[in-house]
């Protein structure tokens, strides 16, 4: 960051270019302090990143990412994460959740209840989210058969009840 800011600092102090709007001593002091602080933080953070090993940002690396079964079939996206907080132990990931109810619960709990009610009235076999144990998760996919679990319940219901009735759709 410092090499990028230095040309702007020089430019913002050029009276021919910016006229009476050039930086004053307070603005220059703040910019120089920011450059120095960024430099120090980078010098400290880089060795810690190298020594610290691998960490996972649960929200960034898991939530809303594609799920793939053992046959490389896409089976939706991760809609929720369930963590356990055992007594006197660090928290741990227990399950990932798949299902429209979980997705709508992230937006609004009442909306999730409404969606679950509508899904059960329309004949969906599973209105509750499906939980996949974290122990089944691999690096890229998930070690289950998509057809064997109810995670694809909405797709099956849609395929059997709607798509199959469209001419040429089934």
Protein Blocks (a to p, Z undefined) as FASTA:
>chain_A
ZZmmmmmmmmmmmmklnommbccfklmmmmmmmmmmmmmmmmmmmmmmmmnopaddfklm
mgopacddfkopaebjafbdcddddehiacddfbdcedjklmmmmmomklmmmmmmmmmm
nopablbdcdddfklpcfklccddfklpcklmmmmmmmmmmmmmpghiZZ
